[in-house]
Amino acid sequence: MCLGVPGKIVEIYERGGLKMAKVDFGGIFREACLDYVPDAKVGEYCIIHVGFAISVVSESEAMETLDLLKQISNIEEELGG
């Protein structure tokens, strides 16, 4: 199963000829490549999969997805998984 997680772009820069970003995942910051979404801007949310932004989403879509992921995590805790 593949999982893409929404994150907010807080900084854009170039590294090794690639368009890169610092992405905020609720206080955890990671680097992601933006070459697949070259029009992405600081402040926008992207779906990140294995270090690559694969699509830009609205803030409401990102929040909805993060809420669903939190619910899944809570279910796993309740079931002891």
Backbone hydrogen bonds, N-H to C=O, Kabsch-Sander energy under -0.5 kcal/mol:
donor,donor_aa,acceptor,acceptor_aa,energy
5,V,48,I,-2.4
7,G,46,C,-2.3
8,K,24,D,-2.4
9,I,44,E,-2.9
10,V,22,K,-3.0
11,E,22,K,-1.2
13,Y,20,M,-2.3
15,R,18,L,-2.3
18,L,15,R,-1.7
20,M,13,Y,-3.5
20,M,18,L,-0.6
21,A,32,A,-2.2
22,K,11,E,-2.2
23,V,21,A,-0.6
23,V,30,R,-3.4
24,D,8,K,-3.2
25,F,23,V,-0.6
25,F,28,I,-3.3
26,G,24,D,-0.5
28,I,25,F,-0.5
29,F,27,G,-0.5
30,R,23,V,-2.2
32,A,21,A,-2.2
33,C,51,G,-2.9
34,L,19,K,-3.8
35,D,19,K,-0.5
37,V,34,L,-1.6
40,A,37,V,-2.1
43,G,9,I,-3.0
44,E,41,K,-2.0
45,Y,57,V,-0.9
46,C,7,G,-2.5
47,I,55,S,-2.7
48,I,5,V,-2.6
48,I,46,C,-0.6
49,H,52,F,-2.9
52,F,49,H,-1.9
53,A,33,C,-2.9
54,I,47,I,-3.0
54,I,52,F,-0.5
55,S,47,I,-0.8
57,V,45,Y,-2.5
62,A,58,S,-2.3
63,M,59,E,-2.6
64,E,60,S,-2.2
65,T,61,E,-2.3
66,L,62,A,-2.6
67,D,63,M,-2.2
68,L,64,E,-2.1
69,L,65,T,-2.4
70,K,66,L,-2.0
71,Q,67,D,-2.2
72,I,68,L,-2.2
73,S,69,L,-2.1
74,N,70,K,-2.3
75,I,71,Q,-2.2
76,E,72,I,-2.3
77,E,73,S,-1.9
78,E,74,N,-2.1
79,L,75,I,-2.2
80,G,76,E,-0.7
81,G,76,E,-2.8
